[in-house]
Amino acid sequence: MSKIYQELKSVSNKERAEAGAWFFKTGPGQYGEGDKFIGVTVPDQRKIAKRMQKTVFLSDLENSLTSKWHEERLTSLLILVYKYKLASEDQKCEIVDFYLKNTKKVNNWDLVDSSAPYILGDWLLNKDKEILYTLVVSDNLWERRISIITTLNFIRNGQLEDTIKLSEQLLEDNHDLIHKAVGWCLREVGKKDEEVLLAFLNKFTLKMPRTMLRYAIERLPEDKRKHYLKLK
């Protein structure tokens, strides 16, 4: 029983555990099939992660990332994000290598979204981004989501090119969680530079899954939203 699990168990709640299992689609054939929940809120997980960031090592996190408990994996990643923020350049490199070694354990959308932009997104901001073009063609759903969600940090810093390139590669992805992720990132691109988003929409609206399109156009003026929906 890990130190992280013990901390989580002390603030767990059975009703929240049942709600988590429903919300994260853990039934047979669903994307979270078999995932288990202790029943701890994300704010409580963040408090635990912040408290434990200096007393937990990468070896501990590697073990916790294999946990059957969803909250233990998420809390491990939150600890990793906190450790990354305080790390030296060499330590950041070690954390990034650790993260890339364990991407298949970052295995739900909230785990990806809470870690990828803050670790890979920061590290790759002014570096070669080739690893994202390897992840985007992975057979693993979560690695594909990591590839596009990582770019949220690029967008915040005015770098839009990789989001556009990766979005194009994911146009024919068959999973709704990728459609939502790409649409979200495209929406953020539009908030930075609407013309870049419109150029993408003008080229690819007919190929975009409807969910992806709806997310992408969410912040556009109503007349433009109607135009692209009508095209679709």
Disulfide bonds with the S-S distance in Angstrom:
none
